[in-house]
Amino acid sequence: MYLNTISSSEGSRKSSKRVGRGIGCTLGKTCGRGHKGQKSRSGGFHKVGFEGGQMPLQRRLPKVGFKSLIKKFSAEVRLNELNGLNVEVIDLKFLIDSNIVPSFTKKAKIIQSGILTDTVVIKGINVTIGARKSIESAGGKVEV
């Protein structure tokens, strides 16, 4: 097969209509665009959703969706961030003081990401199931 022998299959490409061939034919004179107006001109364009100055549909409908305000005050802590802290009990106040979570954090959750090698006691912080297993296998304890 050669590039110069490739052609599209029969009927897959429709030939374009020849417009503007006199008033006797259907697509003569105005070429199927009608009389006057923005759409009849060459380059007659308006943006998608434009309704001639009327308030567009996407602006008439109410906004939908949800943005959680709680998300701002919650944080995630990875297991490997707890290594090398040289403390036995870890609570939210300690995480804030050691700059692991932002100061405005109200609740935190420890997720299983990385490996915990130190023995620690987690107090008052939520823990995922996988993180709980890793903490307990390292000799630590979770107190909720």
Buried (B, 14 or more C-beta within 10 A) or exposed (E): EEEEEEEEEEEEEEEEEEBEEEEEEEBBBEBEBEEEEEEEEEEEEEEEEEEEEEEBEEEEEEEEEEEEEEEEEBBEBBBEBBBEBEEEEBBBEBBBEEEBBEEEBEEBEBBBBBEBEBEBBBBEBBBBEEBBEBBEEBEBEBEE
